[in-house]
């Protein structure tokens, strides 16, 4: 009977004050998690990138037709003074597949894309060319302006809400230098 009473008492205490006896791990806020990897606000990262490049970076006026809860960015230094890239992440903390990346680098340090990775070539309204690139799990569109190379990528899991052609529309919405 004593064992039963003691077990009942402990059960009641845990039910009344569970936080005193059990610690539940809460996930870090998205901003904190990304900050550990060098991400900051879009404004801070763009300012840092433009100062380093000594040039204004045009951004698209159009974004994917999905909802995002966060926009975070960082400057990736890939070696050398000019070999840098601005990485912008559009995220939705409630819908992880709503994930859009915008990566910008100087055109003189553009990524080489092997011909066998190219899915389709597209002409932009400026007359320039863009290419869809084969990357597992993502729709990727790469194009250049006079000074920059842009890489737009969208998670393929949203294919029923987002069509790859929308990446071309986003590219066409960039105010040219």
URZISUL-V282530 format. One record per pair of residues at least 12 apart in sequence whose ideal C-beta (glycine too) atoms are under 6 Angstrom apart, sorted by sequence separation. I is the first residue (numbers start at 1). J is the second residue. D is the distance in Angstrom with one decimal. If there is no record, write none. Layout:
# URZISUL-V282530
I	J	D
I	J	D
This chain:
# URZISUL-V282530
89	101	5.9
120	132	4.5
74	87	5.5
118	131	5.0
119	132	4.3
130	143	3.4
140	153	4.5
88	102	4.3
73	88	4.4
119	134	5.4
138	153	4.5
139	154	4.8
152	167	4.8
87	103	5.2
117	133	5.3
72	89	5.1
117	134	5.0
139	156	6.0
85	103	5.7
86	104	4.5
138	156	6.0
152	170	5.8
71	90	5.4
137	156	5.6
85	105	4.3
113	133	5.8
70	91	4.5
68	90	4.4
69	92	5.0
68	92	5.2
69	93	5.0
82	106	5.8
67	92	5.9
139	164	4.4
49	75	5.0
83	109	5.0
141	167	3.9
48	75	5.2
45	73	3.5
143	171	5.2
42	71	5.0
45	74	5.5
45	75	5.8
147	177	5.7
42	73	4.7
145	176	5.9
146	177	5.4
66	98	4.5
39	72	4.1
39	74	4.7
38	74	4.5
64	100	5.1
49	86	4.4
107	144	5.3
34	72	4.9
110	149	4.1
30	70	5.4
107	147	5.6
107	148	5.7
130	171	5.7
107	149	5.2
104	148	5.4
105	149	5.2
104	150	5.6
122	168	5.6
57	104	5.9
124	171	5.9
125	172	4.8
103	151	4.2
124	172	5.8
102	152	6.0
101	153	4.5
100	154	5.3
99	155	4.6
97	155	4.9
97	157	3.8
97	158	5.1
30	93	4.9
64	162	5.7
62	169	5.8
62	170	5.1
60	170	4.7
62	173	3.8
61	173	4.3
60	173	4.6
60	174	4.9
58	174	5.1
58	175	4.7
